[in-house]
């Protein structure tokens, strides 16, 4: 029964938050003001750098683990190790926003 109460409380809280974000402040909603602040905040550039570093760390870790697994299994085929490697690329929209931001 406690789980049901928790779910209902969470649902009510989510609905209240969404309704509050739809209130107009000036010519934009609170949600739009928050989104604009997030996009223009100087803190975001630091967060993006940390995220890029984390993605690079994950990529390097998967490459190292796959190469170690290859060696442990006695395989010298480099193609098997590269199957697991992830290729992190920015979306075209993100690249366009970044270019516009830098101009």
BELRAKA-V404664 format. One record per pair of residues at least 12 apart in sequence whose ideal C-beta (glycine too) atoms are under 8 Angstrom apart, sorted by the first residue. I is the first residue (numbers start at 1). GAP is how many residues later the second one is. Records with the same first field share a line. If there is no record, write none. Layout:
I->GAP + GAP
This chain:
21->13
55->33
56->32
58->28
59->26 + 27 + 29
62->22 + 23 + 24
63->18 + 21 + 22
65->19
66->14 + 15 + 16 + 17 + 18 + 19
67->14
69->12
